């Protein structure tokens, strides 16, 4: 029983790590694509 709970928590933890890494990559690509547009630099901050 304890082993099953440990494996479940470990799997959940691994899922969060993988999901977070994918989310970081996606957000980085979106930011780069947004900054590549010339209009981005002409906008005032905020």
ChimeraX commands (.cxc) that place a marker at each C-alpha (Angstrom):
marker #1 position 0.00,0.00,0.00 radius 0.5
marker #1 position 2.75,2.43,0.92 radius 0.5
marker #1 position 4.71,1.51,-2.21 radius 0.5
marker #1 position 1.68,2.21,-4.39 radius 0.5
marker #1 position 1.20,5.62,-2.77 radius 0.5
marker #1 position 4.90,6.41,-3.21 radius 0.5
marker #1 position 4.80,5.43,-6.88 radius 0.5
marker #1 position 1.64,7.49,-7.43 radius 0.5
marker #1 position 3.22,10.57,-5.84 radius 0.5
marker #1 position 6.43,10.03,-7.80 radius 0.5
marker #1 position 4.51,9.74,-11.05 radius 0.5
marker #1 position 2.52,12.87,-10.26 radius 0.5
marker #1 position 5.71,14.75,-9.41 radius 0.5
marker #1 position 7.32,13.64,-12.70 radius 0.5
marker #1 position 4.19,14.71,-14.59 radius 0.5
marker #1 position 4.39,18.18,-13.02 radius 0.5
marker #1 position 8.08,18.48,-13.95 radius 0.5
marker #1 position 7.47,17.45,-17.57 radius 0.5
marker #1 position 4.39,19.67,-17.86 radius 0.5
marker #1 position 6.27,22.64,-16.41 radius 0.5
marker #1 position 9.19,22.15,-18.80 radius 0.5
marker #1 position 6.83,21.98,-21.80 radius 0.5
marker #1 position 4.99,25.09,-20.58 radius 0.5
marker #1 position 8.28,27.00,-20.21 radius 0.5
marker #1 position 9.33,26.04,-23.75 radius 0.5
marker #1 position 5.95,27.09,-25.18 radius 0.5
marker #1 position 5.99,30.43,-23.36 radius 0.5
marker #1 position 9.56,31.09,-24.51 radius 0.5
marker #1 position 8.68,30.38,-28.16 radius 0.5
marker #1 position 5.58,32.63,-27.94 radius 0.5
marker #1 position 7.66,35.45,-26.42 radius 0.5
marker #1 position 10.34,35.11,-29.11 radius 0.5
marker #1 position 7.76,35.12,-31.90 radius 0.5
marker #1 position 6.07,38.18,-30.39 radius 0.5
marker #1 position 9.38,40.04,-30.06 radius 0.5
marker #1 position 10.42,39.18,-33.63 radius 0.5
marker #1 position 7.63,41.38,-34.98 radius 0.5
marker #1 position 8.80,44.92,-35.70 radius 0.5
marker #1 position 5.61,46.43,-34.24 radius 0.5
marker #1 position 6.56,45.06,-30.82 radius 0.5
marker #1 position 9.43,47.53,-30.44 radius 0.5
marker #1 position 7.25,50.54,-31.42 radius 0.5
marker #1 position 4.66,49.90,-28.68 radius 0.5
marker #1 position 5.00,51.93,-25.47 radius 0.5
marker #1 position 5.55,49.78,-22.38 radius 0.5
marker #1 position 2.46,48.76,-20.47 radius 0.5
marker link #1:1,2 radius 0.2
marker link #1:2,3 radius 0.2
marker link #1:3,4 radius 0.2
marker link #1:4,5 radius 0.2
marker link #1:5,6 radius 0.2
marker link #1:6,7 radius 0.2
marker link #1:7,8 radius 0.2
marker link #1:8,9 radius 0.2
marker link #1:9,10 radius 0.2
marker link #1:10,11 radius 0.2
marker link #1:11,12 radius 0.2
marker link #1:12,13 radius 0.2
marker link #1:13,14 radius 0.2
marker link #1:14,15 radius 0.2
marker link #1:15,16 radius 0.2
marker link #1:16,17 radius 0.2
marker link #1:17,18 radius 0.2
marker link #1:18,19 radius 0.2
marker link #1:19,20 radius 0.2
marker link #1:20,21 radius 0.2
marker link #1:21,22 radius 0.2
marker link #1:22,23 radius 0.2
marker link #1:23,24 radius 0.2
marker link #1:24,25 radius 0.2
marker link #1:25,26 radius 0.2
marker link #1:26,27 radius 0.2
marker link #1:27,28 radius 0.2
marker link #1:28,29 radius 0.2
marker link #1:29,30 radius 0.2
marker link #1:30,31 radius 0.2
marker link #1:31,32 radius 0.2
marker link #1:32,33 radius 0.2
marker link #1:33,34 radius 0.2
marker link #1:34,35 radius 0.2
marker link #1:35,36 radius 0.2
marker link #1:36,37 radius 0.2
marker link #1:37,38 radius 0.2
marker link #1:38,39 radius 0.2
marker link #1:39,40 radius 0.2
marker link #1:40,41 radius 0.2
marker link #1:41,42 radius 0.2
marker link #1:42,43 radius 0.2
marker link #1:43,44 radius 0.2
marker link #1:44,45 radius 0.2
marker link #1:45,46 radius 0.2
view
